[in-house]
């Protein structure tokens, strides 16, 4: 990820104002420069000009234009020639900015930003921008921020602040899509896919793609309600970004309307991808998780683990001692919708074999699959077990 002019504007919001070059807010900022004596003709030849300005956010007070506002336009032309990303201007001398300079900047999509707050010192801007630019180039930093957001210890305001560290240009309406690979997926694989993301229609200033464990998150935000974050959206991402990644599953969060819910969005995308992978589904929306929606967040609680152990431990101990697979049969039966015929077909076994194993489970647990309330207990225990195993494998 790169730090852009848009990110700078969103970082400081009310303290700055874009007055020209709106078409250039996607320009990348690598670091910060200072426009000082470069345009002062009286100093020409007396100093070495060391400022590079290439891909820099250039800060200035336009001291050189104090007696000649025409020099503002010359400054804009000079910065464009040097490949600057944008100009941030503190008007301490109350200069009148020539309309010709504004029109020229607009025609070249060169952002001119007015710094409104006298409390926003150049030193702070230099420190903040350089830190943000370095962080956004760091794959590990983004993963660390996702882990912080998953920690569960953040207030709503802190969640929003950490989301903005991942991308300062995030808009409030967003969805999180987690793409989980069944194969190894590390930094080199991510960089290939990220290159495709940068060339895709999904790459916007308000969106971000991050490596996370054995997969990647796509955080897509847009306050335009005509943009849908459904299955078609995730399928498009799979085609454009991950065309050659094998055994890929995508989990889609609900659509959220505030960055204060960013932690929830991350969890929803992750849960949906984990369950989708276990069910061999290429796409799964969080809203279709059913009972898993309420189980996942609490699966590792003491109460859930004790219930799972009480119900399933007799079966797992019997399997270990007798080298049977009763627990797998129970999982298969539940996955079939408690359809004996379908379960037998899926297991390539006779229906009587499936029925015999379920009756053995009833003997071990005291829960009869033919009695609906007791079957619900077995089903709940299996679902808790599924969530715990998936979460432990992912090490959330």
Beta strands, then each sheet from edge to edge (+ up, - down):
strand 1: 16-20
strand 2: 31-34
strand 3: 56-60
strand 4: 86-89
strand 5: 111-115
strand 6: 174-181
strand 7: 207-211
strand 8: 215-221
strand 9: 248-252
strand 10: 283-285
sheet 1: 1+ 5- 4- 3- 2-
sheet 2: 7+ 8- 6+ 9- 10-
end
